[in-house]
Amino acid sequence: MPAPLNAMPTGEYQKYRPKFTGTKGVTAEEHLESFYSYADNLDISEDDVWMRVFVQSLDGEARKWFRELTPRSTVDIEALDDAFLKHWGG
């Protein structure tokens, strides 16, 4: 993740966050589309916040995949999206 880290959104933003496990009927492309709509509604502009909220949308095998990425291999949201789609895309 890029440094320094900016403040995360406040409120109940996590309540409505889409989830991706890699095993349920949602494709990686569908998840990204859903996540981008969700994040746009939160008005997130900083890459580090966007990336951390995206990572919070990963669960199960998808979260495990993220934790196994090489440290600092995803320096911005585009790199994270590319890695996510390369691994989980259809």
MODELLER restraints for C-alpha pairs under 7 A, 6 or more apart:
rsr = mdl.restraints
at = mdl.atoms
rsr.add(forms.Gaussian(group=physical.xy_distance, feature=features.Distance(at['CA:1:A'], at['CA:48:A']), mean=6.15, stdev=0.5))
rsr.add(forms.Gaussian(group=physical.xy_distance, feature=features.Distance(at['CA:1:A'], at['CA:72:A']), mean=6.15, stdev=0.5))
rsr.add(forms.Gaussian(group=physical.xy_distance, feature=features.Distance(at['CA:1:A'], at['CA:74:A']), mean=6.57, stdev=0.5))
rsr.add(forms.Gaussian(group=physical.xy_distance, feature=features.Distance(at['CA:1:A'], at['CA:75:A']), mean=5.68, stdev=0.5))
rsr.add(forms.Gaussian(group=physical.xy_distance, feature=features.Distance(at['CA:2:A'], at['CA:48:A']), mean=5.80, stdev=0.5))
rsr.add(forms.Gaussian(group=physical.xy_distance, feature=features.Distance(at['CA:2:A'], at['CA:75:A']), mean=5.74, stdev=0.5))
rsr.add(forms.Gaussian(group=physical.xy_distance, feature=features.Distance(at['CA:2:A'], at['CA:76:A']), mean=6.95, stdev=0.5))
rsr.add(forms.Gaussian(group=physical.xy_distance, feature=features.Distance(at['CA:5:A'], at['CA:48:A']), mean=6.08, stdev=0.5))
rsr.add(forms.Gaussian(group=physical.xy_distance, feature=features.Distance(at['CA:6:A'], at['CA:48:A']), mean=6.78, stdev=0.5))
rsr.add(forms.Gaussian(group=physical.xy_distance, feature=features.Distance(at['CA:6:A'], at['CA:49:A']), mean=6.33, stdev=0.5))
rsr.add(forms.Gaussian(group=physical.xy_distance, feature=features.Distance(at['CA:8:A'], at['CA:49:A']), mean=5.93, stdev=0.5))
rsr.add(forms.Gaussian(group=physical.xy_distance, feature=features.Distance(at['CA:17:A'], at['CA:38:A']), mean=6.80, stdev=0.5))
rsr.add(forms.Gaussian(group=physical.xy_distance, feature=features.Distance(at['CA:17:A'], at['CA:57:A']), mean=6.44, stdev=0.5))
rsr.add(forms.Gaussian(group=physical.xy_distance, feature=features.Distance(at['CA:18:A'], at['CA:34:A']), mean=6.78, stdev=0.5))
rsr.add(forms.Gaussian(group=physical.xy_distance, feature=features.Distance(at['CA:18:A'], at['CA:35:A']), mean=6.20, stdev=0.5))
rsr.add(forms.Gaussian(group=physical.xy_distance, feature=features.Distance(at['CA:18:A'], at['CA:57:A']), mean=5.94, stdev=0.5))
rsr.add(forms.Gaussian(group=physical.xy_distance, feature=features.Distance(at['CA:19:A'], at['CA:57:A']), mean=4.64, stdev=0.5))
rsr.add(forms.Gaussian(group=physical.xy_distance, feature=features.Distance(at['CA:19:A'], at['CA:58:A']), mean=5.81, stdev=0.5))
rsr.add(forms.Gaussian(group=physical.xy_distance, feature=features.Distance(at['CA:19:A'], at['CA:59:A']), mean=6.69, stdev=0.5))
rsr.add(forms.Gaussian(group=physical.xy_distance, feature=features.Distance(at['CA:20:A'], at['CA:31:A']), mean=6.52, stdev=0.5))
rsr.add(forms.Gaussian(group=physical.xy_distance, feature=features.Distance(at['CA:20:A'], at['CA:57:A']), mean=6.11, stdev=0.5))
rsr.add(forms.Gaussian(group=physical.xy_distance, feature=features.Distance(at['CA:20:A'], at['CA:58:A']), mean=4.98, stdev=0.5))
rsr.add(forms.Gaussian(group=physical.xy_distance, feature=features.Distance(at['CA:20:A'], at['CA:59:A']), mean=5.94, stdev=0.5))
rsr.add(forms.Gaussian(group=physical.xy_distance, feature=features.Distance(at['CA:20:A'], at['CA:62:A']), mean=6.81, stdev=0.5))
rsr.add(forms.Gaussian(group=physical.xy_distance, feature=features.Distance(at['CA:21:A'], at['CA:58:A']), mean=6.02, stdev=0.5))
rsr.add(forms.Gaussian(group=physical.xy_distance, feature=features.Distance(at['CA:21:A'], at['CA:59:A']), mean=4.80, stdev=0.5))
rsr.add(forms.Gaussian(group=physical.xy_distance, feature=features.Distance(at['CA:21:A'], at['CA:60:A']), mean=5.21, stdev=0.5))
rsr.add(forms.Gaussian(group=physical.xy_distance, feature=features.Distance(at['CA:21:A'], at['CA:61:A']), mean=5.84, stdev=0.5))
rsr.add(forms.Gaussian(group=physical.xy_distance, feature=features.Distance(at['CA:21:A'], at['CA:62:A']), mean=5.14, stdev=0.5))
rsr.add(forms.Gaussian(group=physical.xy_distance, feature=features.Distance(at['CA:22:A'], at['CA:61:A']), mean=6.29, stdev=0.5))
rsr.add(forms.Gaussian(group=physical.xy_distance, feature=features.Distance(at['CA:22:A'], at['CA:62:A']), mean=5.62, stdev=0.5))
rsr.add(forms.Gaussian(group=physical.xy_distance, feature=features.Distance(at['CA:22:A'], at['CA:88:A']), mean=6.96, stdev=0.5))
rsr.add(forms.Gaussian(group=physical.xy_distance, feature=features.Distance(at['CA:27:A'], at['CA:89:A']), mean=6.94, stdev=0.5))
rsr.add(forms.Gaussian(group=physical.xy_distance, feature=features.Distance(at['CA:28:A'], at['CA:85:A']), mean=6.26, stdev=0.5))
rsr.add(forms.Gaussian(group=physical.xy_distance, feature=features.Distance(at['CA:28:A'], at['CA:88:A']), mean=5.66, stdev=0.5))
rsr.add(forms.Gaussian(group=physical.xy_distance, feature=features.Distance(at['CA:28:A'], at['CA:89:A']), mean=5.22, stdev=0.5))
rsr.add(forms.Gaussian(group=physical.xy_distance, feature=features.Distance(at['CA:29:A'], at['CA:89:A']), mean=6.57, stdev=0.5))
rsr.add(forms.Gaussian(group=physical.xy_distance, feature=features.Distance(at['CA:44:A'], at['CA:50:A']), mean=6.19, stdev=0.5))
rsr.add(forms.Gaussian(group=physical.xy_distance, feature=features.Distance(at['CA:47:A'], at['CA:76:A']), mean=6.08, stdev=0.5))
rsr.add(forms.Gaussian(group=physical.xy_distance, feature=features.Distance(at['CA:47:A'], at['CA:77:A']), mean=6.03, stdev=0.5))
rsr.add(forms.Gaussian(group=physical.xy_distance, feature=features.Distance(at['CA:51:A'], at['CA:77:A']), mean=5.78, stdev=0.5))
rsr.add(forms.Gaussian(group=physical.xy_distance, feature=features.Distance(at['CA:74:A'], at['CA:80:A']), mean=5.10, stdev=0.5))
